[in-house]
Amino acid sequence: MTPPSPDVIRFTVGQPDFDTPAPVVDAAIASLKRGETTYTRSQGSETLCQAVSQHLSKFEINIDPNDVVIAPGCKQALLYSMMAVVEPGDEVILLAPAWPSYDGMVKLLGGVPIHVPVRRPDYHPDFEALRKAVTSKTKAIIINSPNNPTGAVYTPEEIKQIVDLAVDSDFWILDDMIYSTLVWGEHNYTSPYSFEGGPERTLAIGGWSKGWAMTGWRLGWVAGPPEVMEAVKTCQASSATHVATFLMPAAEVALTLEDEISAMGDSFAERRLFFHKGIDSLPGVAAPMPEGAFYILADVSGTGMNDVEFATRALNEAKVQVIPGSLMLGGDNLIRLSYAASLEDLEEGIRRLRTWLNGIM
Ligand SMILES: Cc1ncc(COP(=O)(O)O)c(C=O)c1O
């Protein structure tokens, strides 16, 4: 995508618009000053693995700290997880439209991504389609709830149905829980670990990027059953070795923060309501209320434009940048808008889109 000029309002940014909380930054500096700059334990420091294990227990995910690996970002954690379970020719189910990196990673490993469209208009799993997509080659499903790009948060009943399907057809669940603390709807993030059959076949994959405003720190985790975690440890030991030593005490501090995290959450929750009201009331645009993360996925077919035309003209004529959904399989006629922007920018962007659409429709 061409970088927009400074007068463009960008609803494309997939990262919190907050600074990393100061205690986290201070902890990294203190670690550097203590000289913690040498090689260390490959899977991550014992205390950080313990802290992640304790954090996961808040979501009913009970995993021994020895079965936790700290990876350079959730993205790398996802890649390790796939390297550990996917063999060439294996099919991996994605709920479409899915975050594009999953497709790329599955293909990188010789696997075959199977995109199963989610239900409209609420973007929750379509279980009839899911059941039809399962074959003898299905090795895993990747789920992400709260979801990028849809903003959906799957219900406990839906997660249970996914676990049941995985148990019946014997495949892995790769649970990308990167947005698990960013939930604004009626139900919280639910882990497959909460249901019988889940713990033996689920990898809990997450990180600090979104919930703690730490995208540039490149810190993530994988946690799961011991046999598969041995393979994940080998992936890390044979590639990154470990994440930067002096980042680990800072990641540990992040997991202890409450006030800073809830302040960011309150701000996102306020913007979500404001932004959804504005976007959903634009002529020809319809969007379900997002339940989590900081994205709205809106259907623009009522404008008479497809998503690419909408995104191109919105940029050129309204000076607002959005992501066309057809960059992802199953995203035709949809645009993704991020509300990780100031309230002023959200308001101005909506105003520009409204003026533009009123002028052309
Ligand atoms: C669904 C999803 N998973 C994983 C990531 C990557 O997280 P990280 O920056 O920790 O690698 C992103 C980032 O956009 C994402 O949207």
The ligand as a Gaussian input file, in Angstrom:
#p B3LYP/6-31G(d) Opt

LIG

0 1
 C       -4.418000     -11.854000      14.560000
 C       -3.010000     -11.446000      14.810000
 N       -2.139000     -12.357000      15.274000
 C       -0.859000     -12.044000      15.490000
 C       -0.386000     -10.771000      15.236000
 C        1.084000     -10.489000      15.405000
 O        1.437000     -10.112000      16.681000
 P        2.961000      -9.737000      16.999000
 O        3.152000      -8.320000      16.662000
 O        3.113000      -9.988000      18.473000
 O        3.833000     -10.632000      16.195000
 C       -1.255000      -9.783000      14.745000
 C       -0.765000      -8.438000      14.427000
 O       -1.357000      -7.686000      13.704000
 C       -2.611000     -10.136000      14.548000
 O       -3.501000      -9.225000      14.117000

